[in-house]
């Protein structure tokens, strides 16, 4: 398991975002040198966990629980075959393009060591949005991505440090439950009856998912 590329985005004006200034950092490109990774602060204030990476829509992206976004090269390759087009590392807006790692099958709370310093913890899957669809230029992309369910994973920063392309990835902790990224994604999108089953993952869940699951169990959101 290894890190194929570290991808950073710069703010760019586009016609397909609801961000107040009309800019997005979704177009992420591989970078050569080492990149500093650290917890960015709470959602709404903190952006990306990677130095030099832009998160422009702070209402929905960035913050502690979405500090880093990872996507498997194997899933990009699968989409290449399905869409009949080339998909470069970073084109899904991911910070980390991985090899040999089942990213969407990772457990909530699973921890990865990347290189010698950085430890990240899996929190949730990525929910597709209008900006993602506009960036790819694929009609019906939000529905299509949702149906496939290979979402990639958001991660929080447990131990900061530097990473770079080629670093090994090691799973250093796997929690004792069966809540995967893919299950969490289905629970918050198309199969809300799964929400109670997420609670065994506890505080490792994205804070918004944890709140939604508790609200559902209390009968306040059905």
Number of C-alpha atoms within 10 A of each C-alpha: 15 17 23 20 24 27 27 25 23 17 16 14 13 16 11 16 19 13 16 8 12 15 20 24 19 24 20 23 20 21 14 11 11 13 20 15 23 23 23 22 16 15 18 13 13 18 26 28 29 25 15 14 20 21 24 23 19 16 12 14 20 28 23 26 26 28 28 28 25 26 27 25 24 16 18 20 15 13 16 14 11 9 11 9 10 12 17 15 23 25 20 23 21 28 28 27 30 27 20 13 19 18 26 27 18 24 28 33 27 20 23 21 19 23 19 13 12 19 23 25 26 29 30 33 30 25 17 16 14 13 20 21 19 16 18 13 11 12 10 10 17 17 12 12 17 17 13 10 17 21 25 27 30 28 27 27 24 16 14 16 18 17 23 21 21 16 18 18 20 16 16 13 13 14 14 11 13 16 20 23 29 23 24 26 26 19 20 19 12 11 12 17 14 17 22 17 16 21 18 15 20 12 13 20 24 24 15 11 20 19 12 19 24 16 15 17 15 11 9 9 11 9
